[in-house]
Structure formats: structure tokens, C-alpha cells
């Protein structure tokens, strides 16, 4: 059976690069992990340092996507109260599964961690476990699959990424439909060159604080 260059990259080379890069990040940035953890603990006591959320990965396998906690400890209860009392925010959340100006975010620290994408550093552990890739489509929830329709199987054919086309194309400033199209475009055109381009453009987006 003939193996295409696409298969060789997506199955072997991409996974090897993910492992090497993730190990390097976790080793070199371990002091930063400690500093962020202590900051979250001191600024927002009463909750855990990390926040885990269920996402759907490759081959429809659920996994816990980890982040540093950037919201108040009772964020889930506050979200329900917000959605029940503010129709505009409820509509925004139903369309994008996010709130652009989320009042639950820890003032100061939470916004800084999100702006610099430092809250996503724990996801390199997800990469080591084979649940995510450094570059890929967005890690989504089960409920978001409906937005992909017949293309849901395509989305779940590869690992979701810490960064991707959506992150360098406006992040939260773009519509949900645009996010879906970017995810599908990436999967259909994935190459080492594209991944490298996304990787370096990610730093520019983070530094400029675009769409966080």
C-alpha cells in the first residue's frame, strides 16, 4: 500500500515534532508554570490553579483540555446567572460558545494570561498525551459539532491544536462560521510549511493582543 506524503507528515513527522517541542517547552518554562500557578492561587483563592474542560478529540474521543484558571471559582454558576438575566449575552454565547467581554474573568491577572495566551500552556501536557497537537483545528465541545454538519467527521480526523488558523485570523473577533471554515481549510491543506507559518504568526498575534 502506497503511503502519501500527507500521511507521512500527519501521522509520523507532525507527532514527532509535537513531542519534541512540548517537552522543550515544559522543561524550559517550568519556572514560569510555577510563577503563574502561585499568582492564580494568591490573586483568586478558593479555586484550583488549573481548569479542565471536556473537549472532543481525534476519532471522537473525549479528553480534558487543561488551562490555568483565569475565571473566578464559581464561574459555572455565574455564567448561568448571566445567561438567565442578560438576553444579549445569552444570544452571544449561543452563537459563539464564548463571551467576548466575560465578567467572570479574574480582573488583571486573568485578562493578562488570556491576552498573552499563557493560560493555554498546560495544554502542552495534552500534546504529550497524544490528545492534542501544537498546531491544528480548535478543540471543541460535543455541542459544537452540530456547527460542522456533514464535515464533523473531517474535523475529528486529526488532533485539535493549541494554535491554528483561527488564532492567527482574528481569534474571538471572527464569526463562528468563519472559525468552522478555517478549521476545515486547515485539515484539507495541512503541510509542514503551513504549520510553520501558523507557528510563527501565532507569536505576532499574541504580542499584539489581537482578538483575545
BATORVEX-989131 format. One record per residue: residue number from 1; x, y, z of N, C-alpha, C in turn. Coordinates in nm, 4 decimals, always signed. Example, Ala and Ser with C-alpha at 12.3 -4.5 7.8 and 13.67 -1.06 7.14 Angstrom:
2
i/n.east/n.north/n.up/ca.east/ca.north/ca.up/c.east/c.north/c.up
1/+1.3190/-0.5690/+0.7800/+1.2300/-0.4500/+0.7800/+1.3200/-0.3300/+0.7800;
2/+1.2850/-0.2250/+0.7080/+1.3670/-0.1060/+0.7140/+1.2900/+0.0030/+0.7870;
END
This chain:
212
i/n.east/n.north/n.up/ca.east/ca.north/ca.up/c.east/c.north/c.up
1/+0.0842/-0.1199/+0.0000/+0.0000/+0.0000/+0.0000/+0.0877/+0.1249/+0.0000;
2/+0.0618/+0.2168/-0.0915/+0.1423/+0.3373/-0.1041/+0.1013/+0.4412/-0.0006;
3/+0.1991/+0.4957/+0.0691/+0.1714/+0.5972/+0.1708/+0.2031/+0.7349/+0.1139;
4/+0.1080/+0.8275/+0.1178/+0.1273/+0.9608/+0.0624/+0.2128/+1.0456/+0.1547;
5/+0.2669/+1.1538/+0.0982/+0.3468/+1.2471/+0.1790/+0.2594/+1.3090/+0.2882;
6/+0.1319/+1.3316/+0.2573/+0.0369/+1.3858/+0.3549/+0.0277/+1.2945/+0.4754;
7/+0.0142/+1.1634/+0.4507/+0.0011/+1.0672/+0.5596/+0.1287/+1.0602/+0.6426;
8/+0.2434/+1.0627/+0.5766/+0.3714/+1.0561/+0.6473/+0.3860/+1.1745/+0.7419;
9/+0.3480/+1.2938/+0.6947/+0.3605/+1.4120/+0.7799/+0.2608/+1.4099/+0.8939;
10/+0.1324/+1.3888/+0.8629/+0.0294/+1.3974/+0.9657/+0.0398/+1.2861/+1.0695;
11/+0.0859/+1.1688/+1.0293/+0.0900/+1.0548/+1.1208/+0.2212/+1.0467/+1.1972;
12/+0.3320/+1.0722/+1.1311/+0.4629/+1.0497/+1.1938/+0.5392/+1.1778/+1.2253;
13/+0.5690/+1.2577/+1.1242/+0.6544/+1.3752/+1.1439/+0.5876/+1.4765/+1.2365;
14/+0.4610/+1.5035/+1.2134/+0.3892/+1.6012/+1.2963/+0.3871/+1.5580/+1.4421;
15/+0.3650/+1.4303/+1.4655/+0.3613/+1.3799/+1.6027/+0.4993/+1.3895/+1.6679;
16/+0.6036/+1.3594/+1.5941/+0.7392/+1.3688/+1.6481/+0.7730/+1.5127/+1.6837;
17/+0.7385/+1.6067/+1.5955/+0.7642/+1.7475/+1.6230/+0.6844/+1.7946/+1.7444;
18/+0.5607/+1.7467/+1.7567/+0.4786/+1.7806/+1.8736/+0.5468/+1.7376/+2.0029;
19/+0.5971/+1.6157/+2.0048/+0.6612/+1.5629/+2.1250/+0.7872/+1.6407/+2.1605;
20/+0.8710/+1.6648/+2.0621/+0.9975/+1.7348/+2.0868/+0.9731/+1.8773/+2.1347;
21/+0.8804/+1.9475/+2.0691/+0.8553/+2.0861/+2.1064/+0.7892/+2.0953/+2.2438;
22/+0.6937/+2.0078/+2.2717/+0.6232/+2.0110/+2.4001/+0.7175/+1.9813/+2.5161;
23/+0.8026/+1.8831/+2.4998/+0.8995/+1.8513/+2.6046/+0.9914/+1.9706/+2.6306;
24/+1.0353/+2.0367/+2.5232/+1.1228/+2.1531/+2.5372/+1.0528/+2.2652/+2.6126;
25/+0.9271/+2.2930/+2.5761/+0.8503/+2.3993/+2.6418/+0.8307/+2.3686/+2.7894;
26/+0.7902/+2.2464/+2.8209/+0.7610/+2.2104/+2.9594/+0.8863/+2.2139/+3.0466;
27/+1.0006/+2.1802/+2.9905/+1.1256/+2.1829/+3.0666/+1.1747/+2.3265/+3.0857;
28/+1.1820/+2.4022/+2.9755/+1.2382/+2.5375/+2.9818/+1.1463/+2.6356/+3.0555;
29/+1.0155/+2.6154/+3.0441/+0.9215/+2.7103/+3.1051/+0.8654/+2.6623/+3.2381;
30/+0.9245/+2.5591/+3.2963/+0.8760/+2.5096/+3.4255/+0.8763/+2.6179/+3.5338;
31/+0.9766/+2.7086/+3.5385/+0.9693/+2.8170/+3.6379/+0.8491/+2.9083/+3.6144;
32/+0.8153/+2.9330/+3.4869/+0.7009/+3.0172/+3.4550/+0.5706/+2.9510/+3.4989;
33/+0.5635/+2.8187/+3.4833/+0.4463/+2.7449/+3.5306/+0.4267/+2.7686/+3.6800;
34/+0.5355/+2.7642/+3.7548/+0.5295/+2.7831/+3.8997/+0.4844/+2.9239/+3.9347;
35/+0.5380/+3.0233/+3.8641/+0.5028/+3.1631/+3.8903/+0.3548/+3.1877/+3.8621;
36/+0.3063/+3.1379/+3.7481/+0.1654/+3.1575/+3.7125/+0.0751/+3.0868/+3.8132;
37/+0.1131/+2.9656/+3.8511/+0.0336/+2.8909/+3.9482/+0.0219/+2.9636/+4.0803;
38/+0.1326/+3.0180/+4.1287/+0.1312/+3.0926/+4.2546/+0.0480/+3.2199/+4.2423;
39/+0.0568/+3.2853/+4.1267/-0.0194/+3.4084/+4.1039/-0.1696/+3.3808/+4.1073;
40/-0.2117/+3.2741/+4.0402/-0.3541/+3.2385/+4.0396/-0.4012/+3.2063/+4.1811;
41/-0.3202/+3.1314/+4.2547/-0.3547/+3.0914/+4.3917/-0.3696/+3.2128/+4.4831;
42/-0.2790/+3.3109/+4.4671/-0.2805/+3.4281/+4.5555/-0.3879/+3.5295/+4.5170;
43/-0.4056/+3.5526/+4.3870/-0.4993/+3.6548/+4.3409/-0.6438/+3.6074/+4.3487;
44/-0.6645/+3.4768/+4.3244/-0.8013/+3.4239/+4.3241/-0.8087/+3.2972/+4.4083;
45/-0.8015/+3.3108/+4.5410/-0.8073/+3.1930/+4.6289/-0.9455/+3.1285/+4.6261;
46/-0.9493/+3.0043/+4.6694/-1.0778/+2.9361/+4.6766/-1.1075/+2.8457/+4.5595;
47/-1.0201/+2.8462/+4.4618/-1.0385/+2.7607/+4.3448/-0.9086/+2.6913/+4.3087;
48/-0.9148/+2.5979/+4.2154/-0.7946/+2.5265/+4.1738/-0.7087/+2.6140/+4.0828;
49/-0.5826/+2.5794/+4.0705/-0.4917/+2.6532/+3.9835/-0.5228/+2.6239/+3.8368;
50/-0.5578/+2.4985/+3.8097/-0.5867/+2.4578/+3.6722/-0.7364/+2.4434/+3.6510;
51/-0.7753/+2.4575/+3.5246/-0.9147/+2.4389/+3.4867/-0.9209/+2.3376/+3.3728;
52/-0.9995/+2.2331/+3.3915/-1.0132/+2.1304/+3.2891/-1.1521/+2.1315/+3.2292;
53/-1.1581/+2.1272/+3.0964/-1.2868/+2.1298/+3.0280/-1.2925/+2.0159/+2.9268;
54/-1.4059/+1.9476/+2.9208/-1.4206/+1.8351/+2.8310/-1.4289/+1.8821/+2.6859;
55/-1.3443/+1.8251/+2.6013/-1.3443/+1.8527/+2.4583/-1.3457/+1.7204/+2.3811;
56/-1.3722/+1.7309/+2.2512/-1.3770/+1.6135/+2.1659/-1.2524/+1.6115/+2.0782;
57/-1.1789/+1.5009/+2.0812/-1.0548/+1.4915/+2.0068/-1.0634/+1.4020/+1.8848;
58/-0.9484/+1.3595/+1.8396/-0.9393/+1.2748/+1.7205/-1.0207/+1.1469/+1.7406;
59/-1.0895/+1.1078/+1.6347/-1.1743/+0.9877/+1.6358/-1.2856/+0.9945/+1.7400;
60/-1.3281/+1.1171/+1.7695/-1.4415/+1.1423/+1.8599/-1.4120/+1.0995/+2.0051;
61/-1.2850/+1.0955/+2.0417/-1.2507/+1.0585/+2.1782/-1.2520/+1.1819/+2.2686;
62/-1.3305/+1.1805/+2.3760/-1.3334/+1.2951/+2.4675/-1.2061/+1.3012/+2.5513;
63/-1.1653/+1.4211/+2.5865/-1.0491/+1.4383/+2.6735/-1.0649/+1.5675/+2.7522;
64/-0.9876/+1.5809/+2.8574/-0.9894/+1.7025/+2.9381/-0.8818/+1.7975/+2.8891;
65/-0.9239/+1.9121/+2.8396/-0.8318/+2.0146/+2.7899/-0.7963/+2.1067/+2.9072;
66/-0.6664/+2.1158/+2.9388/-0.6235/+2.1876/+3.0584/-0.5767/+2.3300/+3.0299;
67/-0.6083/+2.4191/+3.1216/-0.5622/+2.5572/+3.1174/-0.5341/+2.6046/+3.2600;
68/-0.4584/+2.7131/+3.2720/-0.4525/+2.7811/+3.4004/-0.5869/+2.8508/+3.4203;
69/-0.6394/+2.8465/+3.5401/-0.7691/+2.9080/+3.5663/-0.7597/+3.0591/+3.5550;
70/-0.8473/+3.1176/+3.4735/-0.8496/+3.2628/+3.4560/-0.9829/+3.3222/+3.4990;
71/-1.0729/+3.2380/+3.5500/-1.2033/+3.2858/+3.5939/-1.2195/+3.2675/+3.7446;
72/-1.3195/+3.3350/+3.7989/-1.3486/+3.3227/+3.9410/-1.3900/+3.1785/+3.9725;
73/-1.3732/+3.1337/+4.0967/-1.4013/+2.9936/+4.1323/-1.5426/+2.9459/+4.0997;
74/-1.6414/+3.0326/+4.1137/-1.7806/+2.9927/+4.0893/-1.8271/+3.0343/+3.9495;
75/-1.7377/+3.0207/+3.8511/-1.7655/+3.0693/+3.7158/-1.8868/+3.0023/+3.6519;
76/-1.9043/+2.8730/+3.6760/-2.0160/+2.8000/+3.6149/-2.1496/+2.8545/+3.6631;
77/-2.1612/+2.8782/+3.7929/-2.2849/+2.9308/+3.8488/-2.3098/+3.0741/+3.8014;
78/-2.2042/+3.1530/+3.7926/-2.2184/+3.2909/+3.7479/-2.2578/+3.2980/+3.6013;
79/-2.2080/+3.2038/+3.5202/-2.2458/+3.2017/+3.3789/-2.3955/+3.1811/+3.3637;
80/-2.4494/+3.0855/+3.4375/-2.5926/+3.0582/+3.4281/-2.6738/+3.1796/+3.4688;
81/-2.6285/+3.2490/+3.5733/-2.6988/+3.3688/+3.6183/-2.6927/+3.4784/+3.5119;
82/-2.5773/+3.4913/+3.4471/-2.5609/+3.5921/+3.3421/-2.6528/+3.5624/+3.2242;
83/-2.6568/+3.4363/+3.1818/-2.7388/+3.3980/+3.0671/-2.8873/+3.4121/+3.0973;
84/-2.9252/+3.3890/+3.2223/-3.0659/+3.3996/+3.2605/-3.1137/+3.5442/+3.2675;
85/-3.0202/+3.6368/+3.2932/-3.0599/+3.7752/+3.3181/-3.0209/+3.8731/+3.2077;
86/-2.9412/+3.8282/+3.1087/-2.8989/+3.9182/+3.0013/-2.9217/+3.8507/+2.8664;
87/-3.0320/+3.8831/+2.7979/-3.0643/+3.8200/+2.6695/-2.9571/+3.8399/+2.5624;
88/-2.8910/+3.9562/+2.5623/-2.7885/+3.9847/+2.4613/-2.6666/+3.8931/+2.4799;
89/-2.6245/+3.8772/+2.6040/-2.5123/+3.7891/+2.6315/-2.5514/+3.6427/+2.6080;
90/-2.6750/+3.6109/+2.6379/-2.7226/+3.4744/+2.6142/-2.7195/+3.4413/+2.4655;
91/-2.7581/+3.5392/+2.3823/-2.7548/+3.5191/+2.2379/-2.6117/+3.5056/+2.1876;
92/-2.5230/+3.5907/+2.2410/-2.3811/+3.5833/+2.2025/-2.3226/+3.4470/+2.2364;
93/-2.3535/+3.3971/+2.3557/-2.2987/+3.2686/+2.3999/-2.3538/+3.1538/+2.3164;
94/-2.4808/+3.1609/+2.2783/-2.5413/+3.0543/+2.1985/-2.4806/+3.0479/+2.0590;
95/-2.4330/+3.1629/+2.0094/-2.3773/+3.1686/+1.8744/-2.2293/+3.1341/+1.8697;
96/-2.1538/+3.1727/+1.9737/-2.0082/+3.1563/+1.9690/-1.9522/+3.0655/+2.0787;
97/-2.0372/+3.0290/+2.1771/-1.9940/+2.9493/+2.2928/-1.8887/+3.0224/+2.3748;
98/-1.8832/+3.1569/+2.3599/-1.7923/+3.2400/+2.4363/-1.8594/+3.3736/+2.4648;
99/-1.8041/+3.4470/+2.5604/-1.8450/+3.5841/+2.5861/-1.7220/+3.6711/+2.5668;
100/-1.7266/+3.7625/+2.4699/-1.6089/+3.8421/+2.4374/-1.5631/+3.9251/+2.5570;
101/-1.6583/+3.9865/+2.6276/-1.6268/+4.0625/+2.7492/-1.6860/+3.9868/+2.8672;
102/-1.6204/+3.8805/+2.9041/-1.6727/+3.7899/+3.0058/-1.6485/+3.8472/+3.1460;
103/-1.7540/+3.8786/+3.2200/-1.7377/+3.9374/+3.3536/-1.6836/+3.8395/+3.4570;
104/-1.6710/+3.7128/+3.4212/-1.6218/+3.6124/+3.5154/-1.4697/+3.6055/+3.5206;
105/-1.4035/+3.6703/+3.4265/-1.2569/+3.6639/+3.4200/-1.1949/+3.7389/+3.5380;
106/-1.0929/+3.6807/+3.5985/-1.0235/+3.7441/+3.7106/-0.9638/+3.8766/+3.6641;
107/-0.9987/+3.9843/+3.7315/-0.9515/+4.1166/+3.6911/-0.7989/+4.1243/+3.6971;
108/-0.7417/+4.1815/+3.5952/-0.5967/+4.1979/+3.5899/-0.5266/+4.0719/+3.5451;
109/-0.5085/+3.9785/+3.6343/-0.4327/+3.8573/+3.6054/-0.4985/+3.7734/+3.4969;
110/-0.6293/+3.7518/+3.5091/-0.6987/+3.6682/+3.4118/-0.6897/+3.7242/+3.2714;
111/-0.7112/+3.8546/+3.2593/-0.7040/+3.9187/+3.1275/-0.5627/+3.9123/+3.0713;
112/-0.4620/+3.9306/+3.1572/-0.3231/+3.9246/+3.1110/-0.2881/+3.7851/+3.0601;
113/-0.3250/+3.6829/+3.1361/-0.2942/+3.5457/+3.0950/-0.3611/+3.5114/+2.9626;
114/-0.4831/+3.5580/+2.9444/-0.5537/+3.5314/+2.8188/-0.4949/+3.6103/+2.7028;
115/-0.4632/+3.7360/+2.7266/-0.4087/+3.8195/+2.6201/-0.2789/+3.7607/+2.5659;
116/-0.1952/+3.7084/+2.6564/-0.0666/+3.6521/+2.6162/-0.0739/+3.5020/+2.5890;
117/-0.1960/+3.4459/+2.5991/-0.2194/+3.3013/+2.5783/-0.1403/+3.2147/+2.6757;
118/-0.1000/+3.2722/+2.7886/-0.0256/+3.1954/+2.8886/-0.1144/+3.0944/+2.9601;
119/-0.2452/+3.1200/+2.9600/-0.3366/+3.0261/+3.0249/-0.3403/+2.8915/+2.9537;
120/-0.2964/+2.8880/+2.8270/-0.3016/+2.7658/+2.7488/-0.1754/+2.6796/+2.7600;
121/-0.0774/+2.7247/+2.8350/+0.0475/+2.6486/+2.8476/+0.0274/+2.5049/+2.8966;
122/-0.0640/+2.4780/+2.9918/-0.0842/+2.3394/+3.0368/-0.1289/+2.2441/+2.9256;
123/-0.1746/+2.2975/+2.8124/-0.2175/+2.2120/+2.7033/-0.1011/+2.1365/+2.6393;
124/+0.0213/+2.1769/+2.6701/+0.1355/+2.1000/+2.6201/+0.1398/+1.9621/+2.6858;
125/+0.0785/+1.9487/+2.8041/+0.0631/+1.8155/+2.8630/-0.0357/+1.7330/+2.7809;
126/-0.1405/+1.7975/+2.7293/-0.2347/+1.7297/+2.6408/-0.1658/+1.6806/+2.5135;
127/-0.0698/+1.7611/+2.4660/+0.0053/+1.7215/+2.3464/+0.0888/+1.5978/+2.3754;
128/+0.1562/+1.5959/+2.4896/+0.2376/+1.4797/+2.5262/+0.1532/+1.3532/+2.5361;
129/+0.0307/+1.3678/+2.5837/-0.0581/+1.2528/+2.5998/-0.1203/+1.2081/+2.4677;
130/-0.0931/+1.2810/+2.3603/-0.1464/+1.2432/+2.2303/-0.2888/+1.2889/+2.2066;
131/-0.3384/+1.3794/+2.2911/-0.4757/+1.4278/+2.2787/-0.4859/+1.5516/+2.1914;
132/-0.3756/+1.6261/+2.1820/-0.3732/+1.7491/+2.1040/-0.2448/+1.7577/+2.0239;
133/-0.2405/+1.8547/+1.9353/-0.1209/+1.8856/+1.8580/-0.0852/+2.0311/+1.8849;
134/+0.0362/+2.0718/+1.8556/+0.0740/+2.2119/+1.8742/-0.0067/+2.2997/+1.7785;
135/-0.0203/+2.2549/+1.6537/-0.0985/+2.3261/+1.5525/-0.2111/+2.2357/+1.5040;
136/-0.3313/+2.2903/+1.4943/-0.4438/+2.2100/+1.4486/-0.5739/+2.2873/+1.4548;
137/-0.6861/+2.2235/+1.4280/-0.8165/+2.2889/+1.4426/-0.8479/+2.3129/+1.5889;
138/-0.9497/+2.3932/+1.6171/-0.9842/+2.4260/+1.7545/-1.0343/+2.3036/+1.8308;
139/-0.9969/+2.2897/+1.9577/-1.0571/+2.1837/+2.0402/-1.1983/+2.2254/+2.0787;
140/-1.2983/+2.1521/+2.0350/-1.4361/+2.1936/+2.0562/-1.5088/+2.0992/+2.1511;
141/-1.6259/+2.1432/+2.1947/-1.7095/+2.0605/+2.2809/-1.8022/+1.9745/+2.1952;
142/-1.8643/+1.8779/+2.2576/-1.9588/+1.7908/+2.1871/-2.0718/+1.8721/+2.1241;
143/-2.1194/+1.9724/+2.1972/-2.2296/+2.0525/+2.1486/-2.1979/+2.1353/+2.0257;
144/-2.0683/+2.1638/+2.0037/-2.0291/+2.2448/+1.8884/-2.0228/+2.1653/+1.7586;
145/-2.0241/+2.0345/+1.7653/-2.0137/+1.9525/+1.6447/-2.1264/+1.9801/+1.5467;
146/-2.2407/+2.0211/+1.5987/-2.3553/+2.0466/+1.5123/-2.3249/+2.1555/+1.4092;
147/-2.2349/+2.2472/+1.4432/-2.1995/+2.3559/+1.3521/-2.1190/+2.3075/+1.2314;
148/-2.0622/+2.1874/+1.2406/-1.9801/+2.1346/+1.1316/-2.0588/+2.0444/+1.0368;
149/-2.1812/+2.0095/+1.0773/-2.2675/+1.9302/+0.9906/-2.2015/+1.8040/+0.9397;
150/-2.2088/+1.7827/+0.8085/-2.1518/+1.6629/+0.7467/-1.9993/+1.6620/+0.7509;
151/-1.9379/+1.7743/+0.7859/-1.7920/+1.7829/+0.7927/-1.7371/+1.7505/+0.9317;
152/-1.8238/+1.7091/+1.0231/-1.7801/+1.6780/+1.1600/-1.6763/+1.5661/+1.1593;
153/-1.6964/+1.4655/+1.0734/-1.6012/+1.3538/+1.0660/-1.4646/+1.4018/+1.0191;
154/-1.4641/+1.4990/+0.9283/-1.3382/+1.5566/+0.8801/-1.2655/+1.6267/+0.9938;
155/-1.3398/+1.7041/+1.0723/-1.2807/+1.7749/+1.1858/-1.2155/+1.6777/+1.2831;
156/-1.2806/+1.5658/+1.3085/-1.2326/+1.4701/+1.4078/-1.1332/+1.3695/+1.3516;
157/-1.0840/+1.3949/+1.2306/-0.9874/+1.3030/+1.1696/-0.8443/+1.3302/+1.2152;
158/-0.8213/+1.4479/+1.2766/-0.6886/+1.4802/+1.3278/-0.7016/+1.5402/+1.4675;
159/-0.5890/+1.5546/+1.5371/-0.5892/+1.6095/+1.6722/-0.6135/+1.7602/+1.6684;
160/-0.6900/+1.8137/+1.7632/-0.7056/+1.9593/+1.7731/-0.5748/+2.0226/+1.8180;
161/-0.5611/+2.1533/+1.7935/-0.4344/+2.2195/+1.8219/-0.4414/+2.3272/+1.9285;
162/-0.3262/+2.3552/+1.9881/-0.3160/+2.4673/+2.0818/-0.3337/+2.5981/+2.0053;
163/-0.2742/+2.6052/+1.8877/-0.2932/+2.7191/+1.7981/-0.3365/+2.6669/+1.6617;
164/-0.3801/+2.7603/+1.5759/-0.4252/+2.7200/+1.4431/-0.4623/+2.8410/+1.3606;
165/-0.5238/+2.8161/+1.2459/-0.5610/+2.9263/+1.1574/-0.6562/+3.0237/+1.2237;
166/-0.7461/+2.9724/+1.3085/-0.8418/+3.0599/+1.3755/-0.7714/+3.1604/+1.4653;
167/-0.6603/+3.1183/+1.5291/-0.5914/+3.2050/+1.6242/-0.5143/+3.3161/+1.5542;
168/-0.4669/+3.2930/+1.4333/-0.3917/+3.3964/+1.3619/-0.4818/+3.4758/+1.2670;
169/-0.6119/+3.4473/+1.2698/-0.7047/+3.5122/+1.1765/-0.8108/+3.5947/+1.2478;
170/-0.7848/+3.6307/+1.3732/-0.8787/+3.7154/+1.4440/-0.9288/+3.6613/+1.5759;
171/-0.9046/+3.5313/+1.6012/-0.9465/+3.4686/+1.7265/-1.0934/+3.4981/+1.7563;
172/-1.1225/+3.5622/+1.8671/-1.2615/+3.5857/+1.9074/-1.3298/+3.6974/+1.8294;
173/-1.2559/+3.7669/+1.7407/-1.3160/+3.8741/+1.6625/-1.3868/+3.8225/+1.5375;
174/-1.3678/+3.6955/+1.5019/-1.4300/+3.6421/+1.3816/-1.5558/+3.5632/+1.4171;
175/-1.6426/+3.5461/+1.3186/-1.7678/+3.4750/+1.3416/-1.7428/+3.3262/+1.3603;
176/-1.8416/+3.2580/+1.4177/-1.8265/+3.1132/+1.4379/-1.8198/+3.0408/+1.3041;
177/-1.8983/+3.0858/+1.2070/-1.8962/+3.0229/+1.0749/-1.7576/+3.0335/+1.0125;
178/-1.6923/+3.1473/+1.0346/-1.5564/+3.1660/+0.9819/-1.4586/+3.0711/+1.0511;
179/-1.4764/+3.0489/+1.1802/-1.3902/+2.9550/+1.2531/-1.4037/+2.8144/+1.1947;
180/-1.5266/+2.7748/+1.1668/-1.5516/+2.6425/+1.1089/-1.4815/+2.6295/+0.9749;
181/-1.4947/+2.7313/+0.8896/-1.4332/+2.7247/+0.7567/-1.2808/+2.7199/+0.7657;
182/-1.2233/+2.7907/+0.8637/-1.0780/+2.7883/+0.8813/-1.0305/+2.6509/+0.9275;
183/-1.1058/+2.5888/+1.0178/-1.0713/+2.4543/+1.0644/-1.0690/+2.3558/+0.9479;
184/-1.1720/+2.3595/+0.8650/-1.1835/+2.2655/+0.7540/-1.0789/+2.2942/+0.6468;
185/-1.0500/+2.4224/+0.6242/-0.9452/+2.4584/+0.5274/-0.8110/+2.4025/+0.5725;
186/-0.7819/+2.4178/+0.7021/-0.6541/+2.3684/+0.7547/-0.6396/+2.2179/+0.7329;
187/-0.7431/+2.1424/+0.7667/-0.7364/+1.9965/+0.7560/-0.7146/+1.9525/+0.6119;
188/-0.7765/+2.0233/+0.5186/-0.7663/+1.9855/+0.3771/-0.6351/+2.0291/+0.3137;
189/-0.5639/+2.1222/+0.3776/-0.4404/+2.1760/+0.3188/-0.3201/+2.1625/+0.4111;
190/-0.3281/+2.0762/+0.5103/-0.2220/+2.0644/+0.6096/-0.0883/+2.0216/+0.5472;
191/+0.0158/+2.0973/+0.5796/+0.1523/+2.0666/+0.5369/+0.2475/+2.1169/+0.6451;
192/+0.3708/+2.0736/+0.6400/+0.4715/+2.1233/+0.7329/+0.4902/+2.2732/+0.7148;
193/+0.4904/+2.3181/+0.5906/+0.5080/+2.4607/+0.5624/+0.3960/+2.5433/+0.6248;
194/+0.2725/+2.4962/+0.6132/+0.1586/+2.5683/+0.6715/+0.1705/+2.5718/+0.8232;
195/+0.2082/+2.4612/+0.8842/+0.2236/+2.4578/+1.0296/+0.3308/+2.5546/+1.0777;
196/+0.4420/+2.5609/+1.0064/+0.5493/+2.6533/+1.0440/+0.5020/+2.7976/+1.0336;
197/+0.4274/+2.8271/+0.9269/+0.3745/+2.9623/+0.9075/+0.2803/+3.0006/+1.0215;
198/+0.1899/+2.9107/+1.0575/+0.0965/+2.9372/+1.1681/+0.1719/+2.9551/+1.2987;
199/+0.2737/+2.8716/+1.3201/+0.3520/+2.8755/+1.4439/+0.4129/+3.0134/+1.4664;
200/+0.4780/+3.0698/+1.3648/+0.5444/+3.1989/+1.3813/+0.4446/+3.3146/+1.3838;
201/+0.3354/+3.3039/+1.3084/+0.2344/+3.4095/+1.3099/+0.1619/+3.4145/+1.4439;
202/+0.1574/+3.3018/+1.5153/+0.0925/+3.2979/+1.6460/+0.1588/+3.3955/+1.7430;
203/+0.2913/+3.4032/+1.7391/+0.3627/+3.4929/+1.8299/+0.3273/+3.6388/+1.8015;
204/+0.3124/+3.6734/+1.6746/+0.2760/+3.8108/+1.6378/+0.1380/+3.8458/+1.6921;
205/+0.0434/+3.7535/+1.6788/-0.0920/+3.7760/+1.7267/-0.0933/+3.7931/+1.8784;
206/-0.0165/+3.7095/+1.9482/-0.0122/+3.7155/+2.0950/+0.0478/+3.8474/+2.1417;
207/+0.1577/+3.8887/+2.0793/+0.2249/+4.0130/+2.1191/+0.1343/+4.1337/+2.0984;
208/+0.0597/+4.1337/+1.9868/-0.0290/+4.2461/+1.9561/-0.1616/+4.2376/+2.0310;
209/-0.1889/+4.1207/+2.0906/-0.3118/+4.1039/+2.1665/-0.4359/+4.1089/+2.0810;
210/-0.4272/+4.0540/+1.9608/-0.5390/+4.0616/+1.8673/-0.6468/+3.9579/+1.8969;
211/-0.7684/+4.0040/+1.9152/-0.8851/+3.9154/+1.9244/-0.8936/+3.8275/+2.0468;
212/-0.8229/+3.8610/+2.1560/-0.8253/+3.7703/+2.2719/-0.9547/+3.7849/+2.3494;
END
